[in-house]
Amino acid sequence: MVALAEFQVASAVAIWALALGGGIVPLYYLQPKGRVHSLLNMCAAGVFLGAALVHLLPDALQSRALARLGCSADDKGPCFPFPFFFCGMGFLLILFIEVLAHDAQRRMAEHSAEHAPLVGGHHHGPPDLSASQPVLSYVVFVALAFHSVVEGVALGAAPVPAWDVFVAIAAHKFLEGMVLCMEMLRHALPRRQIFWSVVAFACVTPTGILLGYLVAGAAPGDGLGSGVCTAVAAGVFLYVGAMEIIPLELHSHDQLLAKCLTLATGFIGFSLLALWV
């Protein structure tokens, strides 16, 4: 029988390697803007939708602290659906961030045009608002990191080797690393910055395992803060998948059927992992 400490160390190393590998593959072995890159973007969108609707939102619904927050003291009146409310707030949060970023970009473009030399002429027409906003990549990083550290705490706090939890986490950790890298590539972040972001993300779940080991016996997913953050993360993932990646990829009519099939595959495949985690 494998000792608990040995199991936890081996699990941390394996999960770290899978997350790092998932981020390295699209960073160094995919042609940007190529067909495979486009299909993987749609797969990532499916993963985001599956994570939001089948993993995170149900987890938030199971939070007893969040459920009690929406009900009256005597439990006789109707309960306010706070998990869905905070999910919507996460969606709106990213929408507002993107709108503010576009507005700041527009103002900077107008300011630059006003002070541009007359020799080169003036640029007429509205400023280009199609550029990506890197701040959204970091929001996705934080949401994925929170989800990963909670997984790690659950694994580290288990009193016996939790092989089922390990297999479930390992099964989607490669995909999460890939999704994070694809999101940062889509926002045109420098490759060196993406690499270190992937390295940091790979360390999150092992850090959670260590925290779980140090506070063994705690219930990491039962607090009010955890429930709220999980619901907000669901809204973040829903926005990124439905409002950013899918419209961008479907704007081009090339290989539409393949894109839709890849989207469905990512969603169904990641959703099925809810049977184990």
Solvent accessible surface area in square Angstrom, and as a share of the most:
residue,aa,sasa,rsa
1,M,217,0.97
2,V,65,0.38
3,A,53,0.41
4,L,54,0.27
5,A,60,0.46
6,E,112,0.50
7,F,4,0.02
8,Q,11,0.05
9,V,99,0.57
10,A,62,0.48
11,S,3,0.02
12,A,19,0.15
13,V,90,0.52
14,A,36,0.28
15,I,0,0.00
16,W,94,0.33
17,A,51,0.39
18,L,63,0.31
19,A,0,0.00
20,L,35,0.17
21,G,24,0.23
22,G,0,0.00
23,G,0,0.00
24,I,37,0.19
25,V,62,0.35
26,P,1,0.01
27,L,0,0.00
28,Y,116,0.44
29,Y,162,0.61
30,L,31,0.15
31,Q,139,0.62
32,P,74,0.47
33,K,165,0.70
34,G,16,0.15
35,R,160,0.58
36,V,89,0.51
37,H,10,0.05
38,S,16,0.10
39,L,45,0.22
40,L,43,0.21
41,N,5,0.02
42,M,0,0.00
43,C,19,0.12
44,A,1,0.01
45,A,0,0.00
46,G,0,0.00
47,V,5,0.03
48,F,3,0.01
49,L,27,0.14
50,G,0,0.00
51,A,6,0.05
52,A,1,0.00
53,L,81,0.40
54,V,44,0.25
55,H,11,0.05
56,L,3,0.02
57,L,18,0.09
58,P,42,0.26
59,D,68,0.35
60,A,0,0.00
61,L,82,0.41
62,Q,139,0.62
63,S,2,0.01
64,R,148,0.54
65,A,17,0.13
66,L,0,0.00
67,A,48,0.37
68,R,159,0.58
69,L,82,0.41
70,G,11,0.10
71,C,33,0.20
72,S,50,0.32
73,A,116,0.90
74,D,87,0.45
75,D,110,0.57
76,K,173,0.73
77,G,31,0.30
78,P,136,0.86
79,C,72,0.43
80,F,103,0.43
81,P,72,0.45
82,F,43,0.18
83,P,11,0.07
84,F,106,0.44
85,F,87,0.36
86,F,40,0.17
87,C,12,0.07
88,G,31,0.30
89,M,86,0.39
90,G,0,0.00
91,F,46,0.19
92,L,71,0.35
93,L,85,0.42
94,I,1,0.01
95,L,56,0.28
96,F,114,0.47
97,I,41,0.21
98,E,30,0.13
99,V,82,0.47
100,L,121,0.60
101,A,22,0.17
102,H,42,0.19
103,D,44,0.23
104,A,50,0.39
105,Q,48,0.21
106,R,72,0.26
107,R,144,0.53
108,M,138,0.62
109,A,41,0.32
110,E,74,0.33
111,H,109,0.49
112,S,69,0.45
113,A,42,0.32
114,E,133,0.60
115,H,128,0.57
116,A,40,0.31
117,P,100,0.63
118,L,136,0.68
119,V,150,0.86
120,G,71,0.68
121,G,41,0.39
122,H,97,0.43
123,H,142,0.63
124,H,155,0.69
125,G,54,0.52
126,P,118,0.74
127,P,34,0.21
128,D,98,0.51
129,L,72,0.36
130,S,92,0.59
131,A,49,0.38
132,S,46,0.30
133,Q,18,0.08
134,P,56,0.35
135,V,65,0.38
136,L,1,0.00
137,S,0,0.00
138,Y,80,0.30
139,V,30,0.17
140,V,1,0.00
141,F,43,0.18
142,V,98,0.56
143,A,9,0.07
144,L,6,0.03
145,A,17,0.13
146,F,52,0.22
147,H,21,0.10
148,S,0,0.00
149,V,37,0.21
150,V,38,0.22
151,E,14,0.06
152,G,0,0.00
153,V,17,0.10
154,A,46,0.36
155,L,1,0.00
156,G,2,0.02
157,A,14,0.11
158,A,18,0.14
159,P,116,0.73
160,V,89,0.51
161,P,20,0.13
162,A,14,0.11
163,W,134,0.47
164,D,93,0.48
165,V,42,0.24
166,F,35,0.15
167,V,88,0.51
168,A,1,0.01
169,I,1,0.00
170,A,18,0.14
171,A,52,0.40
172,H,1,0.01
173,K,1,0.01
174,F,75,0.31
175,L,48,0.24
176,E,4,0.02
177,G,0,0.00
178,M,13,0.06
179,V,2,0.01
180,L,0,0.00
181,C,0,0.00
182,M,1,0.01
183,E,2,0.01
184,M,0,0.00
185,L,31,0.15
186,R,22,0.08
187,H,7,0.03
188,A,87,0.68
189,L,15,0.08
190,P,80,0.51
191,R,100,0.37
192,R,181,0.66
193,Q,69,0.31
194,I,0,0.00
195,F,59,0.25
196,W,137,0.48
197,S,16,0.10
198,V,0,0.00
199,V,29,0.17
200,A,47,0.37
201,F,2,0.01
202,A,1,0.01
203,C,54,0.32
204,V,24,0.14
205,T,1,0.01
206,P,27,0.17
207,T,66,0.38
208,G,0,0.00
209,I,7,0.03
210,L,100,0.50
211,L,80,0.40
212,G,0,0.00
213,Y,119,0.45
214,L,116,0.58
215,V,80,0.46
216,A,69,0.54
217,G,74,0.71
218,A,52,0.41
219,A,68,0.53
220,P,44,0.28
221,G,43,0.41
222,D,39,0.20
223,G,35,0.34
224,L,77,0.38
225,G,49,0.47
226,S,19,0.12
227,G,2,0.02
228,V,35,0.20
229,C,59,0.35
230,T,14,0.08
231,A,0,0.00
232,V,38,0.22
233,A,4,0.03
234,A,0,0.00
235,G,0,0.00
236,V,4,0.02
237,F,1,0.00
238,L,43,0.21
239,Y,8,0.03
240,V,0,0.00
241,G,0,0.00
242,A,38,0.30
243,M,97,0.43
244,E,16,0.07
245,I,3,0.01
246,I,27,0.14
247,P,67,0.42
248,L,90,0.45
249,E,17,0.08
250,L,61,0.30
251,H,153,0.68
252,S,56,0.36
253,H,151,0.67
254,D,65,0.34
255,Q,43,0.19
256,L,64,0.32
257,L,132,0.65
258,A,37,0.29
259,K,5,0.02
260,C,60,0.36
261,L,109,0.54
262,T,29,0.17
263,L,33,0.16
264,A,42,0.33
265,T,92,0.53
266,G,6,0.05
267,F,63,0.26
268,I,97,0.49
269,G,37,0.36
270,F,4,0.02
271,S,18,0.11
272,L,97,0.48
273,L,24,0.12
274,A,37,0.29
275,L,133,0.66
276,W,156,0.55
277,V,67,0.39
